[in-house]
Amino acid sequence: MNNLPISIKENPQSRYGVLTEYLEQDAAYWKENDLWDIKDSIFIGKSIYGTRHIDFSEFTNEQIKNEVKYFVISAFKEERISLSTLANLSQRMLKLGGFISRDYKKAVSLGELGDKEKFVTKLIFYLRGSGIKEKQTIEIYRSTVFCIIEFITDFYDEREETQKDIWELKRIPGARVSVTQQNKGNRLDFGRFPEFYRELLKRYFRTFITKRSSSHCTNVFHAIEMFLRVFYEMGYADGFLKALTRSDIEKYLYEISNRFKDRNVTYYNKFISYPRTFLEYIQMAEYKEAPQKEAAFLIFEDDLPKRERDKDRLRRIKFIPEPVMEQLDNSIMELDRPECIPLYTLLRETGWRGADILNLRYDSCLEKIWDAKEKGYTDWLCGEITKTGIAVLKVPLREAVGRMLEALIEECRMKSTPQNNPEKYLFVNHTGRRKGEVLTKAFLLGSVKRLIKEKDIRGGDGERYRFKMHGLRHTRAKEYVEQGIGISIIQELLGHQSLQMTIHYAMVSENLIYEKWKQTESLNIFKLSNKKQEDSKKESPLEDVEKIHYEHIKRSLDAVRVPFGVCFKATKLSCRQQTSHCLQCGGFCSTSENLSEYEEEISRVKEQIEVSRIHNREDWVKKNQEYLQALEKTKKEIETNGIVHKNGSSREESR
């Protein structure tokens, strides 16, 4: 059988002529036969689940019959449908053919049936009248018919994608559709908009369809759709935008606040902010349908719901608890989908987003880079970070993970062909109806959830743990911080666009904060007399060191190393001596006998700087570094001259 279908998009002859030419392949078997025998060697060569024939004899209209045949054989050859789906099509073709021949005798083509919803509704009545009443079976018919009609309609429509009423985003050159969204059939259906505003909306979306991500475009689409729908539901007529007043917007805001009162503020916000941007743009671009009143006087800044504060967002960042993470790491080789094991491993190792790992290409995702310290080549993962626009991000891998990736690349290279993996994805379906498409995040998520259920992995609340893939990213960021990696390096490893985003992720655990706090006890910060506490009639606010709450010190006080201790003055108070002490005094004298004391003090100050960095307190770091510089300068002077005594010479001369 000829498995290389004729190109249907570039042939200059009529579209129906292209279709019939396709059916004339294999000695015109597909065109001349209305009863396809799937046991025939030209087809499959064996029956499927007891099904032997696909029967098109009920179609009396020759063109519609050929259109349906073309859908079936092209989907089969290009592996868009499975063998089981093919077997089920036989009975559906008979019913569909009988229905069209009875109720649509004058129809010329499936692309000209008119209202698809009305067509399908009438089909359902026909099916029920013929004895098919099971809801699941009717839904299968519905989805099949929609699929066939949309396929044929698109086949005949040769217009540029943005001229159509339905935009398939992945067909628009330059549209930013992430690899994980390509499987979802991302589309913008402008048929959902009132016909009066349809062309206006198409023009508006063309301005940013290639500049913003597909998910952003979809969010804007739904927000503007809601904006228009609410006004039409309130009784407004075509052309209402031009005469919009503040009073009209107030009605809209009231309606929206009631509809989404139970949703979070971020979700609610877009139904106000996106329409506001839309109105502002069509005014500036002088669309004839634009409001006459300036958009800034229609939707005020104060109308936008206040978004969450950074600290509130920070509380929502979910790290996977250490006991859960340990159980997952120990059990991950038991995932019921073997292809998920390397996928999970790379997510766990790097902290990258799921979309970025799934976007890896087998011919470019692994690079050997020379390491001067190790005196050898090390493995680095290389990939594109689509969300932040980083063309190539490289992160090092442990040796074992590098070996795993090498084996996976080799296996993928052997299985891949230009037909089943034209984009050279690393995690891809090589066969089946999703041939050439990457694995989905839902595929991995389902496998991990089944593992959690099997192993009965529970969280701190005693309930079975609810795993979220992005939790691996949050957890990895926290681990980087706790390992002492600088925040700017973590930004690079995670592929963040801004340092602020990294700071949101990069929290250290309470355990580590308390551990570092406990280390300060060895500095003898507080010296309290038990006797005085016993004799005191008033209870002391500092009963013992264990009751000093480290959070209070972390937020409200300084933590600056001084000779013989640490200065914990209130941050609001100033002190000239805090970072200079006697080192800047004219009467200060120090000799080489004090060098060992300088070395000890320098070591203690460096420890204090490290503690300050872990607490993300740059003010502490700065003050301790000032003191450190003064110590090192004085020590160097002693090593050079043997003594430091600023006023020594002048005093000798005055005698």
C-alpha positions as CSV (number, residue, x, y, z in Angstrom):
1,M,0.0,0.0,0.0
2,N,1.2,3.5,-0.7
3,N,1.7,5.1,2.7
4,L,2.8,8.5,1.5
5,P,-0.4,10.6,1.0
6,I,-0.5,13.2,-1.7
7,S,0.0,16.8,-0.4
8,I,-3.5,18.3,-0.2
9,K,-2.4,21.8,0.7
10,E,-0.2,22.6,-2.3
11,N,-2.0,21.0,-5.2
12,P,-3.2,23.7,-7.6
13,Q,-6.3,21.9,-8.8
14,S,-9.8,22.1,-7.2
15,R,-10.1,20.8,-3.7
16,Y,-12.5,18.1,-4.6
17,G,-10.3,17.1,-7.4
18,V,-7.4,16.6,-4.9
19,L,-9.7,14.5,-2.7
20,T,-10.7,12.2,-5.5
21,E,-7.2,11.9,-6.7
22,Y,-6.2,10.8,-3.2
23,L,-8.9,8.1,-3.3
24,E,-7.6,6.8,-6.7
25,Q,-4.5,5.5,-5.0
26,D,-4.0,1.8,-4.9
27,A,-5.7,1.2,-8.2
28,A,-8.7,3.3,-7.2
29,Y,-9.6,0.8,-4.5
30,W,-10.9,3.4,-2.1
31,K,-13.0,5.3,-4.7
32,E,-14.5,2.4,-6.6
33,N,-15.4,0.2,-3.6
34,D,-18.2,1.1,-1.1
35,L,-17.6,-2.0,1.0
36,W,-14.0,-2.0,2.3
37,D,-12.9,-5.4,3.3
38,I,-10.3,-4.9,6.1
39,K,-9.1,-8.5,5.7
40,D,-8.0,-7.6,2.1
41,S,-4.2,-7.4,1.8
42,I,-4.5,-3.9,0.4
43,F,-6.0,-2.7,3.7
44,I,-5.1,-4.3,7.0
45,G,-5.1,-8.0,6.2
46,K,-7.1,-9.1,9.3
47,S,-10.4,-8.5,11.0
48,I,-10.5,-6.3,14.1
49,Y,-12.5,-7.3,17.1
50,G,-14.8,-9.3,14.8
51,T,-15.3,-6.4,12.4
52,R,-14.6,-7.1,8.8
53,H,-16.2,-4.4,6.6
54,I,-16.5,-0.7,6.5
55,D,-19.7,0.0,4.6
56,F,-20.4,3.3,2.8
57,S,-23.3,2.0,0.7
58,E,-25.9,4.1,2.6
59,F,-24.5,7.4,1.2
60,T,-26.5,8.2,-1.9
61,N,-24.7,11.5,-2.6
62,E,-21.4,10.7,-4.4
63,Q,-19.5,13.8,-3.2
64,I,-20.4,13.4,0.5
65,K,-19.6,9.7,0.2
66,N,-16.1,10.5,-1.2
67,E,-15.5,13.1,1.5
68,V,-16.3,10.6,4.3
69,K,-14.1,8.0,2.6
70,Y,-11.3,10.5,2.4
71,F,-11.5,11.3,6.1
72,V,-11.4,7.6,7.0
73,I,-8.5,6.5,4.8
74,S,-6.3,9.6,5.3
75,A,-6.8,9.3,9.1
76,F,-5.9,5.6,9.0
77,K,-2.8,6.1,6.8
78,E,-1.5,9.0,8.8
79,E,-2.2,7.1,12.0
80,R,-4.6,9.8,13.4
81,I,-7.0,7.0,14.4
82,S,-6.3,3.6,16.1
83,L,-7.3,0.2,14.7
84,S,-10.1,-0.1,17.4
85,T,-11.5,3.3,16.3
86,L,-11.4,2.1,12.7
87,A,-13.4,-1.0,13.6
88,N,-16.1,1.0,15.3
89,L,-16.5,3.3,12.3
90,S,-18.3,0.6,10.3
91,Q,-21.6,0.8,12.1
92,R,-21.4,4.6,12.4
93,M,-20.9,5.0,8.6
94,L,-24.1,3.1,8.0
95,K,-26.2,5.3,10.4
96,L,-24.6,8.5,9.2
97,G,-25.1,7.6,5.6
98,G,-28.8,6.7,6.1
99,F,-29.4,9.9,8.1
100,I,-27.9,12.3,5.4
101,S,-29.6,10.4,2.6
102,R,-33.0,10.9,4.3
103,D,-32.8,14.4,5.9
104,Y,-30.2,16.2,3.7
105,K,-31.0,15.0,0.2
106,K,-30.2,18.4,-1.3
107,A,-26.8,18.8,0.5
108,V,-23.9,19.0,-1.9
109,S,-21.0,18.7,0.6
110,L,-20.3,18.1,4.3
111,G,-18.7,21.5,4.2
112,E,-22.0,23.2,3.3
113,L,-24.4,21.7,5.9
114,G,-25.0,25.0,7.7
115,D,-25.4,25.0,11.4
116,K,-23.4,22.0,12.7
117,E,-25.2,22.0,16.1
118,K,-28.6,21.7,14.4
119,F,-27.2,18.9,12.2
120,V,-26.0,16.9,15.1
121,T,-29.2,17.5,17.1
122,K,-31.2,16.1,14.2
123,L,-28.8,13.2,13.9
124,I,-29.4,12.3,17.6
125,F,-33.2,12.2,17.1
126,Y,-32.6,9.9,14.1
127,L,-30.4,7.6,16.2
128,R,-32.9,7.4,19.0
129,G,-35.6,6.6,16.5
130,S,-33.5,3.8,15.1
131,G,-33.1,2.2,18.6
132,I,-29.8,3.8,19.7
133,K,-30.5,5.4,23.1
134,E,-27.4,4.8,25.2
135,K,-25.9,8.1,26.2
136,Q,-22.3,7.0,25.8
137,T,-23.0,5.6,22.3
138,I,-24.7,8.9,21.2
139,E,-21.8,10.9,22.5
140,I,-19.4,8.8,20.4
141,Y,-21.5,9.5,17.3
142,R,-21.6,13.2,18.2
143,S,-17.8,13.5,18.5
144,T,-17.2,11.4,15.4
145,V,-19.5,13.5,13.2
146,F,-18.1,16.8,14.5
147,C,-14.6,15.6,13.8
148,I,-15.5,14.6,10.2
149,I,-17.4,17.8,9.4
150,E,-14.6,20.0,10.8
151,F,-12.0,18.1,8.9
152,I,-13.8,18.4,5.6
153,T,-14.7,22.0,6.2
154,D,-11.1,22.9,6.9
155,F,-10.0,20.8,3.8
156,Y,-12.0,23.0,1.5
157,D,-11.1,26.3,3.2
158,E,-7.9,27.5,1.7
159,R,-7.9,31.0,3.3
160,E,-5.0,32.1,5.5
161,E,-5.7,30.9,9.0
162,T,-6.4,34.3,10.5
163,Q,-9.1,34.9,7.8
164,K,-11.2,32.0,9.1
165,D,-13.7,32.0,11.9
166,I,-11.8,29.3,13.7
167,W,-8.1,29.8,14.2
168,E,-6.0,26.7,14.8
169,L,-3.1,28.4,16.7
170,K,-0.5,25.8,15.8
171,R,-1.2,26.6,12.1
172,I,-0.4,30.3,12.4
173,P,3.2,31.0,11.6
174,G,5.0,32.5,14.6
175,A,2.2,31.7,17.1
176,R,3.8,30.7,20.4
177,V,2.1,27.4,21.2
178,S,4.1,25.4,23.8
179,V,4.8,21.8,23.2
180,T,2.4,20.7,25.9
181,Q,-0.5,22.7,24.4
182,Q,-0.1,21.3,20.9
183,N,-2.0,18.2,21.8
184,K,-5.0,20.2,23.1
185,G,-6.0,21.5,19.7
186,N,-5.6,25.1,20.8
187,R,-8.0,27.2,18.8
188,L,-9.9,30.5,18.9
189,D,-13.5,30.1,17.7
190,F,-14.7,33.6,16.6
191,G,-18.1,32.1,15.9
192,R,-18.6,32.5,19.6
193,F,-18.6,36.3,19.2
194,P,-21.6,38.2,17.9
195,E,-21.4,38.5,14.1
196,F,-21.4,42.3,14.3
197,Y,-18.1,42.4,16.2
198,R,-16.5,39.3,14.7
199,E,-14.2,41.0,12.2
200,L,-13.2,43.6,14.7
201,L,-12.1,40.9,17.1
202,K,-10.1,39.1,14.4
203,R,-8.3,42.4,13.6
204,Y,-7.5,43.0,17.2
205,F,-6.1,39.5,17.9
206,R,-3.9,39.6,14.8
207,T,-2.0,42.4,16.5
208,F,-0.6,40.1,19.2
209,I,-1.3,36.5,18.2
210,T,2.4,36.0,17.4
211,K,3.8,38.2,20.2
212,R,2.1,36.6,23.3
213,S,1.8,33.0,24.4
214,S,-1.2,30.9,23.2
215,S,-2.4,30.6,26.8
216,H,-2.4,34.4,27.2
217,C,-4.3,34.8,23.9
218,T,-6.8,32.3,25.1
219,N,-7.3,34.1,28.4
220,V,-7.8,37.4,26.6
221,F,-10.3,35.7,24.1
222,H,-12.4,34.3,26.9
223,A,-12.4,37.6,28.9
224,I,-13.6,39.7,25.9
225,E,-16.1,37.0,25.0
226,M,-17.5,37.3,28.6
227,F,-17.5,41.1,28.3
228,L,-19.6,41.1,25.2
229,R,-21.9,38.3,26.3
230,V,-22.8,40.1,29.5
231,F,-23.9,43.2,27.7
232,Y,-25.9,41.3,25.2
233,E,-27.6,39.3,28.0
234,M,-28.5,42.7,29.7
235,G,-30.3,43.6,26.5
236,Y,-27.7,45.8,24.7
237,A,-27.8,45.7,20.9
238,D,-25.2,45.6,18.1
239,G,-23.0,48.7,18.1
240,F,-23.4,49.3,21.8
241,L,-19.6,49.7,22.3
242,K,-19.6,53.1,20.5
243,A,-22.1,54.6,23.0
244,L,-20.6,53.0,26.2
245,T,-20.8,55.2,29.3
246,R,-19.5,54.8,32.8
247,S,-23.0,53.9,33.9
248,D,-23.0,50.9,31.5
249,I,-19.6,49.7,32.9
250,E,-20.9,49.9,36.4
251,K,-23.7,47.5,35.5
252,Y,-21.1,45.2,34.0
253,L,-18.9,45.3,37.0
254,Y,-21.8,44.5,39.3
255,E,-22.8,41.6,37.1
256,I,-19.2,40.2,37.0
257,S,-18.7,40.6,40.7
258,N,-21.8,38.4,41.3
259,R,-20.8,35.8,38.8
260,F,-17.3,35.3,40.1
261,K,-17.7,36.1,43.8
262,D,-16.4,32.6,44.8
263,R,-13.3,32.8,42.5
264,N,-9.9,34.1,43.5
265,V,-9.0,37.7,42.7
266,T,-6.5,36.7,39.9
267,Y,-9.2,34.9,38.0
268,Y,-11.8,37.7,38.5
269,N,-9.3,40.4,37.6
270,K,-8.9,39.4,33.9
271,F,-12.6,40.0,33.1
272,I,-11.9,43.7,33.9
273,S,-8.3,44.3,32.9
274,Y,-8.4,42.6,29.5
275,P,-11.5,44.3,28.3
276,R,-10.0,47.6,29.5
277,T,-6.9,47.0,27.4
278,F,-9.1,46.0,24.5
279,L,-11.1,49.3,24.7
280,E,-7.9,51.4,25.0
281,Y,-6.3,49.8,22.0
282,I,-9.3,50.1,19.6
283,Q,-9.6,53.7,20.6
284,M,-5.9,54.4,19.9
285,A,-6.1,52.5,16.6
286,E,-9.2,54.4,15.7
287,Y,-11.5,51.4,15.1
288,K,-14.8,52.7,13.8
289,E,-16.6,50.6,16.5
290,A,-14.5,52.0,19.4
291,P,-16.2,53.9,22.3
292,Q,-16.6,57.6,21.9
293,K,-15.8,58.2,25.5
294,E,-12.2,57.7,26.5
295,A,-11.5,54.2,28.0
296,A,-9.8,55.7,31.1
297,F,-13.1,57.3,32.0
298,L,-15.0,54.1,31.4
299,I,-13.0,51.6,33.4
300,F,-11.1,53.2,36.3
301,E,-7.8,51.9,37.7
302,D,-9.6,51.3,41.1
303,D,-12.1,49.0,39.3
304,L,-9.3,46.4,39.0
305,P,-9.3,44.0,41.9
306,K,-6.1,44.2,43.9
307,R,-3.8,41.3,43.2
308,E,-2.2,39.2,45.9
309,R,0.7,40.7,47.7
310,D,4.1,39.0,47.2
311,K,4.1,37.6,50.7
312,D,0.6,36.1,50.2
313,R,1.8,34.5,46.9
314,L,4.8,33.2,48.8
315,R,2.6,31.4,51.3
316,R,0.9,29.6,48.4
317,I,4.1,28.2,47.0
318,K,3.9,24.5,47.7
319,F,7.0,22.5,48.5
320,I,6.8,18.7,48.6
321,P,7.3,17.7,52.3
322,E,10.6,16.0,52.9
323,P,9.1,12.6,54.1
324,V,6.9,12.5,50.9
325,M,9.8,13.5,48.7
326,E,11.9,10.7,50.2
327,Q,9.2,8.1,49.6
328,L,8.7,9.3,46.0
329,D,12.4,9.2,45.3
330,N,12.8,5.7,46.7
331,S,9.8,4.4,44.7
332,I,10.0,6.2,41.4
333,M,11.5,3.2,39.6
334,E,8.2,1.4,40.2
335,L,6.1,3.8,38.0
336,D,3.6,1.8,35.9
337,R,4.7,3.7,32.8
338,P,8.4,3.1,32.2
339,E,8.7,6.1,29.9
340,C,7.7,8.3,32.8
341,I,10.8,7.3,34.9
342,P,13.4,9.4,32.9
343,L,10.8,12.2,32.6
344,Y,10.3,12.4,36.4
345,T,14.1,12.0,36.9
346,L,14.9,15.1,34.8
347,L,12.2,17.1,36.5
348,R,13.5,16.2,39.9
349,E,17.1,16.7,38.9
350,T,16.8,20.2,37.3
351,G,13.7,21.8,38.7
352,W,12.7,22.9,35.2
353,R,9.0,23.3,34.2
354,G,7.3,20.3,32.7
355,A,6.8,22.0,29.4
356,D,10.5,22.7,29.1
357,I,11.5,19.1,29.8
358,L,8.9,17.8,27.3
359,N,10.3,20.3,24.7
360,L,13.8,18.7,24.8
361,R,15.1,17.4,21.4
362,Y,17.2,14.2,21.3
363,D,19.8,15.7,18.9
364,S,20.6,18.8,21.1
365,C,19.6,18.2,24.7
366,L,22.9,16.7,26.0
367,E,26.3,18.4,25.8
368,K,29.7,17.4,27.2
369,I,31.5,20.3,28.7
370,W,35.1,20.3,29.9
371,D,35.5,20.9,33.6
372,A,39.0,22.2,34.6
373,K,38.6,21.2,38.3
374,E,37.4,17.7,37.6
375,K,39.9,17.3,34.7
376,G,37.2,15.7,32.5
377,Y,34.0,16.2,30.6
378,T,30.8,16.6,32.5
379,D,27.2,16.2,31.3
380,W,25.0,19.2,30.8
381,L,21.3,19.3,29.9
382,C,20.5,21.9,27.2
383,G,17.0,23.1,26.3
384,E,14.8,26.0,25.4
385,I,12.9,27.8,28.2
386,T,9.9,29.0,26.2
387,K,8.1,30.9,28.9
388,T,10.9,33.3,29.5
389,G,12.3,33.3,26.0
390,I,15.7,31.7,26.8
391,A,16.9,30.1,23.6
392,V,19.3,27.7,25.2
393,L,19.7,27.1,29.0
394,K,22.4,24.7,30.2
395,V,22.5,23.0,33.6
396,P,24.9,20.3,34.9
397,L,23.7,16.8,35.6
398,R,25.0,14.2,38.0
399,E,26.9,11.3,36.3
400,A,24.2,8.7,36.8
401,V,21.5,11.0,35.3
402,G,23.8,11.8,32.4
403,R,24.2,8.1,31.6
404,M,20.4,7.6,31.8
405,L,19.9,10.5,29.4
406,E,22.5,9.1,26.9
407,A,20.7,5.8,26.8
408,L,17.3,7.5,26.4
409,I,18.7,9.6,23.5
410,E,20.1,6.6,21.7
411,E,16.8,4.7,22.1
412,C,14.8,7.7,20.8
413,R,17.2,8.1,17.9
414,M,16.8,4.5,16.8
415,K,12.9,4.7,17.0
416,S,12.5,8.1,15.3
417,T,11.9,8.7,11.6
418,P,10.9,11.9,9.7
419,Q,7.3,10.5,9.7
420,N,6.9,9.6,13.4
421,N,9.1,12.3,15.0
422,P,9.8,15.1,12.6
423,E,10.5,17.6,15.4
424,K,13.0,15.2,17.0
425,Y,11.4,15.4,20.5
426,L,13.0,13.3,23.2
427,F,9.7,12.3,24.9
428,V,7.4,11.5,22.0
429,N,4.8,9.0,20.8
430,H,6.3,7.0,18.0
431,T,3.1,5.1,17.1
432,G,-0.6,5.4,17.5
433,R,-3.0,8.3,16.9
434,R,-0.7,10.7,18.7
435,K,2.3,9.8,16.6
436,G,4.8,12.7,16.5
437,E,3.3,14.4,19.5
438,V,5.0,14.7,22.9
439,L,3.9,12.9,26.0
440,T,1.6,15.0,28.1
441,K,2.0,16.3,31.7
442,A,-1.2,14.5,32.5
443,F,0.3,11.2,31.4
444,L,3.1,11.6,34.0
445,L,0.8,13.0,36.7
446,G,-1.5,10.0,36.4
447,S,1.3,7.6,36.7
448,V,2.7,9.3,39.8
449,K,-0.7,9.5,41.4
450,R,-1.2,5.8,40.9
451,L,2.1,5.2,42.6
452,I,1.2,7.3,45.5
453,K,-2.1,5.4,45.9
454,E,-0.3,2.0,45.6
455,K,2.4,3.0,48.2
456,D,-0.1,4.8,50.4
457,I,2.1,7.9,50.6
458,R,0.5,10.4,53.0
459,G,1.1,14.1,53.9
460,G,1.4,15.7,57.3
461,D,-2.4,15.9,57.6
462,G,-2.7,12.1,57.3
463,E,-4.5,12.3,54.0
464,R,-3.1,10.7,50.8
465,Y,-0.7,13.2,49.3
466,R,-2.0,15.3,46.4
467,F,1.0,15.5,44.1
468,K,1.4,18.5,41.8
469,M,4.2,18.5,39.2
470,H,5.2,22.1,39.8
471,G,5.9,21.1,43.4
472,L,9.1,19.5,42.1
473,R,10.3,22.9,40.9
474,H,9.5,24.6,44.1
475,T,11.2,21.8,46.1
476,R,14.4,21.9,43.9
477,A,14.7,25.7,44.4
478,K,14.5,25.3,48.1
479,E,17.2,22.5,48.0
480,Y,19.5,24.8,46.0
481,V,19.2,27.5,48.7
482,E,19.8,25.0,51.5
483,Q,22.9,23.7,49.7
484,G,24.3,27.3,49.9
485,I,24.0,28.1,46.2
486,G,23.8,31.9,45.5
487,I,20.5,33.3,44.5
488,S,21.7,34.6,41.1
489,I,23.1,31.1,40.3
490,I,19.7,29.6,41.2
491,Q,18.0,32.1,38.9
492,E,20.2,30.8,36.1
493,L,19.6,27.1,36.9
494,L,15.8,27.6,37.0
495,G,15.6,29.9,34.0
496,H,13.8,32.7,35.7
497,Q,13.5,36.0,33.9
498,S,13.8,38.1,37.1
499,L,15.6,37.7,40.4
500,Q,12.4,38.6,42.2
501,M,10.7,35.4,40.9
502,T,13.6,33.3,42.1
503,I,13.3,34.9,45.6
504,H,9.7,33.8,45.7
505,Y,10.7,30.2,45.1
506,A,13.9,30.1,47.0
507,M,12.8,29.7,50.6
508,V,14.7,27.8,53.1
509,S,12.9,25.4,55.4
510,E,12.1,26.4,59.0
511,N,14.3,23.5,60.1
512,L,17.4,25.0,58.5
513,I,16.6,28.5,59.9
514,Y,16.3,27.1,63.4
515,E,19.4,25.1,62.9
516,K,21.4,28.2,62.0
517,W,19.8,30.1,64.8
518,K,20.8,27.4,67.3
519,Q,24.4,27.8,66.2
520,T,24.4,31.4,67.4
521,E,24.1,30.1,71.0
522,S,27.7,29.2,71.0
523,L,28.5,32.9,70.6
524,N,27.1,33.5,74.1
525,I,24.7,36.2,72.9
526,F,22.8,36.4,76.1
527,K,24.3,36.1,79.6
528,L,21.5,35.9,82.1
529,S,21.9,35.5,85.9
530,N,19.6,32.8,87.3
531,K,20.0,34.4,90.7
532,K,18.7,37.7,89.6
533,Q,15.7,36.0,88.0
534,E,14.9,34.2,91.2
535,D,15.2,37.3,93.3
536,S,13.1,39.4,90.9
537,K,9.5,39.9,91.9
538,K,8.6,40.7,88.3
539,E,8.8,38.0,85.7
540,S,11.7,38.6,83.3
541,P,10.7,38.8,79.6
542,L,13.9,36.7,78.9
543,E,13.4,33.7,81.2
544,D,15.9,31.6,79.3
545,V,17.7,31.5,75.9
546,E,15.4,28.8,74.5
547,K,12.4,31.2,74.8
548,I,14.0,33.9,72.6
549,H,12.0,33.7,69.4
550,Y,14.4,33.8,66.5
551,E,11.8,35.2,64.1
552,H,11.7,38.4,66.2
553,I,15.4,38.8,65.9
554,K,15.4,38.0,62.2
555,R,12.8,40.7,61.4
556,S,13.3,43.4,64.0
557,L,16.9,43.5,65.2
558,D,20.4,43.7,63.7
559,A,22.8,40.7,63.9
560,V,26.2,42.3,63.5
561,R,29.4,40.7,64.9
562,V,31.2,42.9,67.5
563,P,34.2,42.0,69.7
564,F,33.2,39.5,72.2
565,G,29.7,39.0,70.9
566,V,26.9,40.1,68.5
567,C,25.1,43.4,68.4
568,F,21.3,42.9,68.5
569,K,20.2,46.5,68.6
570,A,16.9,47.5,67.0
571,T,17.3,48.1,63.3
572,K,15.7,51.6,63.6
573,L,18.5,52.8,66.0
574,S,21.8,54.1,64.6
575,C,25.3,53.4,66.1
576,R,28.5,54.8,64.8
577,Q,30.6,52.2,66.6
578,Q,28.7,49.2,65.4
579,T,30.9,48.5,62.3
580,S,34.1,50.3,63.3
581,H,34.6,49.8,67.1
582,C,38.1,50.8,68.3
583,L,39.7,50.1,64.9
584,Q,39.1,53.7,63.8
585,C,40.0,55.3,67.1
586,G,43.1,57.5,67.3
587,G,44.1,56.0,70.6
588,F,43.9,52.4,69.5
589,C,47.1,50.3,69.5
590,S,47.5,46.7,68.2
591,T,50.6,44.6,67.6
592,S,51.7,41.3,66.0
593,E,50.9,39.6,69.3
594,N,47.2,40.2,68.5
595,L,47.3,38.6,65.1
596,S,45.7,35.3,66.3
597,E,42.8,37.3,67.8
598,Y,42.3,39.0,64.4
599,E,42.2,35.6,62.7
600,E,39.6,34.3,65.1
601,E,37.5,37.4,64.9
602,I,37.6,37.4,61.1
603,S,36.5,33.8,61.1
604,R,33.5,34.6,63.4
605,V,32.5,37.6,61.3
606,K,32.5,35.4,58.1
607,E,30.2,32.9,59.9
608,Q,27.9,35.7,60.8
609,I,27.8,36.9,57.2
610,E,26.8,33.4,56.1
611,V,24.0,33.3,58.6
612,S,22.9,36.7,57.4
613,R,22.7,35.4,53.8
614,I,20.7,32.4,54.7
615,H,18.2,34.7,56.3
616,N,18.2,36.9,53.1
617,R,19.1,39.9,55.2
618,E,21.3,42.0,53.0
619,D,21.5,44.8,55.6
620,W,23.2,42.4,58.0
621,V,25.5,41.2,55.3
622,K,26.5,44.8,54.4
623,K,27.3,45.8,58.0
624,N,29.2,42.7,58.8
625,Q,31.2,43.1,55.6
626,E,32.1,46.6,56.6
627,Y,33.5,45.3,59.9
628,L,35.3,42.5,58.1
629,Q,37.0,44.9,55.8
630,A,38.2,47.0,58.7
631,L,39.5,43.9,60.5
632,E,41.3,42.7,57.4
633,K,42.8,46.1,56.7
634,T,44.1,46.4,60.2
635,K,45.5,42.9,60.2
636,K,47.3,43.5,56.9
637,E,48.8,46.7,58.3
638,I,50.1,44.8,61.4
639,E,51.6,42.1,59.2
640,T,53.4,44.8,57.2
641,N,54.5,47.2,60.0
642,G,54.3,45.0,63.1
643,I,52.1,47.6,64.9
644,V,49.0,49.9,64.5
645,H,49.0,53.1,66.6
646,K,47.5,56.0,64.7
647,N,48.7,58.8,67.1
648,G,51.9,57.1,68.2
649,S,54.3,59.4,66.2
650,S,52.6,62.6,67.1
651,R,52.6,61.8,70.8
652,E,56.4,61.0,70.7
653,E,57.1,64.3,69.0
654,S,55.1,66.3,71.5
655,R,57.2,65.0,74.5
